[in-house]
């Protein structure tokens, strides 16, 4: 019984570690996307200003 409980706890812990890794990767992806969007926006604004 205790061994089964320990295995269940270990499995849950592993699942949370996997979820944490996925969320960390997604967070980095969103950070890169935000930086990319900002850079593109700045370039568009620069182009618009230079055409005036």
N, C-alpha and C positions, 0 to 999 in steps of 0.2 A: 504493500500500500504506500509506504513512504517513498519507495523507489519510483513508483508511478507518478506520485505527486511531484517529485523532484524533476522527472522527465517532462512533465507538463509545464512546470515553471521554467525549465530550460528552453523548451520550445517557444513559450510565450516571449521569453527574453530575446531569443533569436529573432522572432518575428518583429519585435519592437526595434531591434538593431537594424533589420532590413528596412523597415519603414523609415527610421531615422536617416539612413543613408539615402533613400529615395528622396525624402524631403530636403535634405541638404543639397543634393544635386539639383533639384528643381529650384531651390532658392538661388543657387549660383546661376542657373540658366535665366531666371527672371532678372537678376542683377545685371547680367550681360545684356539682356534685351532692353532694359531701362537705359543703360549707357548708350547702346546703339541708337535707340529712339531719340535720345537727347542729341547725340552727334548729328544724326540726320536732320533733325529739326533746326539745329544751328546752321548747318550747311544750306538748307532751304532758305532760311532767313537771310543769310549772307548773299545768296544768289538773287533773292528778291530785292534786297537793298541795292545791289550793284546794277540792277536793271532800271532803277528809277532815275 
